Amino acid sequence: MSTVAAHRAEPDPDTEASSTIATATPDTAAATVGGPAAGGPGRPALDWRIRFGVLSLIWGFSFLLIKVGTDGFAPFQVTLGRLVFGTAVLAAAMAVKRERLPRGARTWGHLAVAAFLLNALPFSLFAYAELTIPSTLAGICNATSPLWGMALSLVALSEDRPTRRRVAGLGIGFLGVLTVLGAWQGFSGLDARGTAMALLASLSYPIGWIYVRRTLADSGRSHLSMTGAQLLLATVQLAFVTPLFTTLPSHFPVVPLLATAALGALGTGLAVLIQYGLVAEVGPTTAQMVTYFIPVIATAAGVAILGESLAWSTPVGAVIVLAGAALTQSRTRR
């Protein structure tokens, strides 16, 4: 989701989920902002396949955690809590590795824009969307980020040339979106506002990736330092916005509070660290495959745990979306 992670400038097309970074979300980075990934040269204690599975589960369950969090708190409060806990995890990692925040007004200015596009905006939109749509639908909408990224990169990135296969993938992917939404039924029973918010959140990620690619891709600073700064700025942004639109909760229900804490510490903090380790070890192409597991896990979690209903068009459409997204990421052999 995502997330969610900070600096996930994609391979050739700027494809997701999150956040970037920030993820949420979303795809892994091929050309990341900053210097070498945080961490030493030693071999990780866990096999990369195990960490890949853990990352898929964390991001897949993020949509369920958002839904549970908004049962007790306002969407902006859930987003603020998510960013506070996520930033705390990265701050702890920076302290352990003795990393420092980046310097320079220009860098911080670009990071502020990236924080808005990759964290503050999409996280808030997903939280508001899940007030009226199931977490399963939100997870599938998140999977459209590679499709939006493909479409935008053809316009915004002159070096990104379209191929028949990738254009076909774009068309197939959006056909899958229409299937999920039940277009042939006139979108009956669909909350248009919530769905539009989820799709806009998914669109925000590739816009942010393209911005990062154009402004911060050659910063020379470490991933951990840049991501920590970005999440810190997103937290500050939400800290200003949240009091304007919400009131301080009179009580703090335990389950929504734990869900928000897990969403931040795991889905925004730990997931970023796992993602960077995967990219460094197995490369972005393999690491970004996590994108295709997220909607599957989100759907299973929503149905099994939250009891959300599932029409046949939802899983069928999701498969079509993922097939299209996979085609948009394919490369012609040379």
C-alpha positions as CSV (number, residue, x, y, z in Angstrom):
1,M,0.0,0.0,0.0
2,S,0.9,1.8,0.2
3,T,2.3,2.9,1.4
4,V,3.7,3.7,1.1
5,A,7.4,4.2,1.1
6,A,9.3,7.2,0.4
7,H,11.5,7.1,-2.6
8,R,10.4,4.5,-5.0
9,A,11.3,5.9,-8.3
10,E,10.4,3.1,-10.6
11,P,12.2,1.2,-13.3
12,D,11.5,2.8,-16.7
13,P,7.9,3.6,-16.1
14,D,7.1,5.1,-12.8
15,T,4.8,2.3,-11.6
16,E,3.6,1.6,-6.9
17,A,2.6,0.6,-4.2
18,S,3.7,2.7,-1.8
19,S,5.6,4.9,-0.6
20,T,6.4,4.6,-1.3
21,I,6.5,3.9,-0.2
22,A,5.7,5.1,0.8
23,T,4.2,2.8,0.3
24,A,1.9,2.1,0.7
25,T,1.5,0.6,-1.3
26,P,2.5,-0.6,-4.1
27,D,5.5,-1.1,-6.2
28,T,9.2,-1.3,-5.4
29,A,11.8,1.1,-6.7
30,A,14.3,0.4,-9.3
31,A,16.1,3.7,-9.2
32,T,15.8,4.8,-5.6
33,V,16.5,8.3,-4.2
34,G,19.7,8.6,-2.3
35,G,22.8,6.5,-2.1
36,P,23.2,2.9,-1.1
37,A,20.5,1.2,0.8
38,A,20.7,1.3,4.5
39,G,22.3,-1.7,6.1
40,G,25.6,-3.5,6.1
41,P,27.0,-6.0,3.6
42,G,26.3,-8.9,5.9
43,R,23.9,-11.6,4.8
44,P,20.3,-11.1,6.2
45,A,19.3,-13.6,8.9
46,L,16.0,-14.4,7.0
47,D,15.8,-15.8,3.5
48,W,14.5,-13.1,1.1
49,R,11.5,-15.3,0.2
50,I,10.3,-15.2,3.9
51,R,10.8,-11.4,4.0
52,F,8.9,-11.2,0.6
53,G,6.0,-13.1,2.2
54,V,6.0,-10.9,5.3
55,L,6.0,-7.8,3.2
56,S,3.1,-9.0,1.2
57,L,1.1,-9.8,4.3
58,I,1.9,-6.5,6.0
59,W,0.8,-4.4,3.0
60,G,-2.1,-6.7,2.2
61,F,-3.5,-6.4,5.8
62,S,-3.0,-2.6,5.8
63,F,-6.4,-2.0,4.2
64,L,-8.1,-4.1,7.0
65,L,-6.1,-2.1,9.6
66,I,-7.3,1.2,8.0
67,K,-10.9,0.0,8.2
68,V,-10.6,-1.0,11.8
69,G,-8.8,2.2,12.7
70,T,-11.6,4.4,11.2
71,D,-14.1,2.5,13.3
72,G,-12.8,4.4,16.3
73,F,-11.1,7.5,15.0
74,A,-11.5,10.1,12.3
75,P,-9.6,9.3,9.0
76,F,-7.2,12.2,9.5
77,Q,-6.5,10.9,13.0
78,V,-5.8,7.4,11.7
79,T,-3.4,8.9,9.1
80,L,-1.6,11.0,11.6
81,G,-1.2,8.0,14.0
82,R,0.0,5.9,11.1
83,L,2.7,8.5,10.2
84,V,3.7,9.0,13.9
85,F,4.3,5.3,14.5
86,G,6.0,4.8,11.0
87,T,8.3,7.8,11.6
88,A,9.2,6.5,15.0
89,V,10.3,3.1,13.5
90,L,12.5,4.9,10.9
91,A,13.9,7.2,13.5
92,A,14.9,4.2,15.6
93,A,16.6,2.6,12.6
94,M,18.4,5.8,11.8
95,A,19.6,6.0,15.4
96,V,20.9,2.4,15.3
97,K,22.7,3.0,12.0
98,R,23.8,6.5,13.0
99,E,22.2,8.1,10.0
100,R,21.6,11.8,9.9
101,L,18.7,13.7,8.2
102,P,19.6,15.3,4.9
103,R,20.6,19.0,4.7
104,G,19.7,21.8,2.3
105,A,16.6,23.8,1.8
106,R,16.1,22.6,-1.8
107,T,16.2,19.0,-0.7
108,W,13.7,19.6,2.1
109,G,11.4,21.5,-0.2
110,H,11.3,18.6,-2.7
111,L,10.8,16.2,0.2
112,A,7.9,18.2,1.4
113,V,6.2,17.8,-2.0
114,A,7.0,14.1,-2.0
115,A,5.7,13.7,1.5
116,F,2.4,15.1,0.4
117,L,2.0,13.1,-2.8
118,L,3.3,9.8,-1.5
119,N,2.2,9.8,2.1
120,A,-0.1,12.5,3.5
121,L,-2.5,12.6,0.5
122,P,-2.9,8.9,-0.4
123,F,-2.9,7.7,3.2
124,S,-5.7,10.2,4.0
125,L,-7.7,9.4,0.9
126,F,-7.6,5.7,1.6
127,A,-8.8,6.3,5.2
128,Y,-11.7,8.5,4.0
129,A,-12.5,6.1,1.2
130,E,-12.9,3.1,3.6
131,L,-15.6,4.9,5.5
132,T,-17.9,4.0,2.7
133,I,-16.3,1.2,0.6
134,P,-15.0,-2.2,1.7
135,S,-11.3,-2.8,2.4
136,T,-11.3,-5.3,-0.4
137,L,-12.2,-2.7,-3.0
138,A,-9.7,-0.3,-1.5
139,G,-7.0,-2.9,-1.9
140,I,-7.9,-3.6,-5.5
141,C,-8.0,0.1,-6.3
142,N,-4.5,0.3,-4.9
143,A,-3.4,-2.2,-7.5
144,T,-4.2,0.3,-10.3
145,S,-1.1,2.4,-9.4
146,P,1.1,0.7,-12.0
147,L,-1.5,1.4,-14.6
148,W,-1.7,5.1,-13.7
149,G,2.1,5.1,-13.6
150,M,2.3,3.7,-17.1
151,A,-0.1,6.2,-18.5
152,L,1.5,9.2,-16.8
153,S,5.1,8.1,-17.6
154,L,4.3,8.1,-21.3
155,V,3.4,11.7,-21.1
156,A,5.8,13.0,-18.4
157,L,9.0,10.9,-19.1
158,S,10.3,11.4,-22.6
159,E,12.7,8.5,-22.2
160,D,9.9,6.1,-21.5
161,R,8.8,4.7,-24.9
162,P,5.5,2.8,-25.3
163,T,5.4,-0.7,-26.7
164,R,2.4,-2.6,-28.0
165,R,2.6,-5.0,-25.1
166,R,2.6,-2.3,-22.5
167,V,-0.2,-0.3,-24.2
168,A,-2.2,-3.5,-24.4
169,G,-1.5,-4.0,-20.7
170,L,-2.8,-0.6,-20.0
171,G,-6.1,-1.3,-21.8
172,I,-6.5,-4.7,-20.2
173,G,-5.9,-3.2,-16.8
174,F,-8.5,-0.5,-17.0
175,L,-10.9,-3.1,-18.4
176,G,-10.3,-5.0,-15.2
177,V,-11.1,-1.8,-13.2
178,L,-14.5,-1.5,-15.0
179,T,-15.1,-5.2,-14.2
180,V,-14.4,-4.6,-10.5
181,L,-16.7,-1.6,-10.5
182,G,-19.5,-3.4,-12.4
183,A,-19.7,-1.0,-15.3
184,W,-22.3,-3.1,-17.2
185,Q,-24.7,-2.7,-14.2
186,G,-24.3,1.1,-14.3
187,F,-22.1,1.0,-11.2
188,S,-25.2,0.2,-9.1
189,G,-24.6,-0.2,-5.4
190,L,-21.2,1.4,-5.7
191,D,-20.3,4.4,-3.5
192,A,-18.9,6.7,-6.1
193,R,-17.2,9.1,-3.7
194,G,-15.4,6.5,-1.8
195,T,-14.3,4.7,-4.9
196,A,-13.1,7.9,-6.5
197,M,-11.0,8.7,-3.4
198,A,-9.4,5.3,-3.5
199,L,-8.6,5.6,-7.2
200,L,-7.3,9.1,-6.6
201,A,-5.0,7.8,-3.8
202,S,-3.6,5.2,-6.2
203,L,-3.1,8.0,-8.8
204,S,-1.2,10.1,-6.3
205,Y,1.6,7.5,-5.9
206,P,2.9,7.6,-9.5
207,I,2.6,11.4,-9.6
208,G,4.8,11.4,-6.6
209,W,7.2,8.9,-8.1
210,I,7.6,10.9,-11.2
211,Y,8.2,14.1,-9.2
212,V,10.8,12.3,-7.0
213,R,12.5,10.8,-10.1
214,R,12.8,14.3,-11.6
215,T,14.0,16.1,-8.5
216,L,15.6,13.8,-6.0
217,A,16.8,10.7,-7.9
218,D,20.5,11.8,-7.9
219,S,20.6,13.2,-4.4
220,G,23.4,10.9,-3.3
221,R,21.9,10.5,0.1
222,S,20.9,7.2,1.8
223,H,17.4,5.8,1.4
224,L,16.9,5.6,5.1
225,S,17.8,9.3,5.7
226,M,15.6,10.5,2.8
227,T,12.7,8.3,3.8
228,G,12.9,9.3,7.4
229,A,12.9,12.9,6.5
230,Q,9.9,12.4,4.1
231,L,7.8,10.7,6.7
232,L,8.7,13.3,9.3
233,L,7.5,16.0,6.9
234,A,4.3,14.1,6.2
235,T,3.7,13.8,9.9
236,V,4.1,17.6,10.3
237,Q,1.7,18.2,7.5
238,L,-1.0,16.0,9.1
239,A,-0.3,17.5,12.5
240,F,-1.3,20.9,11.1
241,V,-4.3,19.6,9.2
242,T,-5.9,17.2,11.6
243,P,-6.9,19.7,14.4
244,L,-8.6,21.8,11.7
245,F,-11.0,19.0,10.7
246,T,-11.3,16.9,13.8
247,T,-11.7,17.2,17.6
248,L,-9.6,15.4,20.2
249,P,-11.2,12.0,20.8
250,S,-13.0,11.7,24.2
251,H,-11.8,8.1,24.5
252,F,-9.3,5.9,22.8
253,P,-10.8,2.5,21.9
254,V,-8.2,-0.2,22.2
255,V,-8.7,-2.2,19.0
256,P,-8.8,0.8,16.6
257,L,-5.8,2.2,18.5
258,L,-3.8,-1.0,18.1
259,A,-4.8,-1.2,14.4
260,T,-3.5,2.3,13.8
261,A,-0.3,1.6,15.7
262,A,0.2,-1.6,13.7
263,L,-0.6,0.2,10.4
264,G,2.2,2.8,11.2
265,A,4.8,0.6,12.8
266,L,4.5,-2.3,10.5
267,G,2.8,-1.1,7.3
268,T,4.7,2.2,7.0
269,G,7.9,1.7,9.1
270,L,9.0,-1.9,9.1
271,A,7.7,-2.5,5.5
272,V,9.9,0.2,4.1
273,L,13.0,-1.3,5.8
274,I,12.0,-4.8,4.5
275,Q,11.4,-3.4,1.0
276,Y,14.8,-1.7,0.7
277,G,16.5,-4.9,1.8
278,L,14.7,-6.9,-0.8
279,V,15.5,-4.4,-3.6
280,A,19.2,-4.5,-2.5
281,E,19.3,-8.3,-2.4
282,V,17.2,-9.5,-5.3
283,G,16.7,-6.4,-7.4
284,P,13.6,-4.2,-8.1
285,T,12.0,-6.5,-10.7
286,T,11.6,-9.4,-8.2
287,A,10.9,-7.2,-5.3
288,Q,8.1,-5.3,-7.0
289,M,6.2,-8.6,-7.6
290,V,4.9,-8.0,-4.1
291,T,2.4,-5.6,-5.7
292,Y,0.5,-8.6,-7.2
293,F,-0.1,-10.3,-3.9
294,I,-1.4,-7.2,-2.0
295,P,-5.0,-7.2,-3.5
296,V,-5.2,-11.0,-3.0
297,I,-4.3,-10.7,0.7
298,A,-6.5,-7.6,1.2
299,T,-9.5,-9.3,-0.3
300,A,-9.0,-12.5,1.7
301,A,-8.6,-10.5,4.9
302,G,-11.6,-8.4,4.3
303,V,-13.8,-11.3,3.6
304,A,-12.5,-13.7,6.2
305,I,-12.0,-11.3,9.1
306,L,-14.3,-8.4,8.5
307,G,-17.1,-10.4,6.8
308,E,-17.2,-8.2,3.7
309,S,-19.3,-9.4,0.8
310,L,-17.6,-10.4,-2.4
311,A,-19.3,-10.4,-5.8
312,W,-17.9,-12.6,-8.6
313,S,-16.8,-9.4,-10.5
314,T,-14.4,-8.3,-7.8
315,P,-11.9,-11.2,-7.9
316,V,-12.3,-11.6,-11.7
317,G,-11.7,-7.9,-12.2
318,A,-8.8,-8.0,-9.8
319,V,-7.1,-10.7,-11.9
320,I,-7.6,-8.7,-15.0
321,V,-6.2,-5.6,-13.4
322,L,-3.1,-7.5,-12.2
323,A,-2.6,-9.1,-15.6
324,G,-2.7,-5.7,-17.2
325,A,-0.3,-4.2,-14.6
326,A,2.1,-7.1,-15.2
327,L,2.1,-6.4,-19.0
328,T,2.8,-2.7,-18.4
329,Q,5.9,-3.7,-16.5
330,S,7.2,-6.2,-19.1
331,R,10.2,-5.4,-21.2
332,T,10.9,-6.4,-24.7
333,R,13.9,-8.7,-24.9
334,R,16.8,-7.3,-26.8
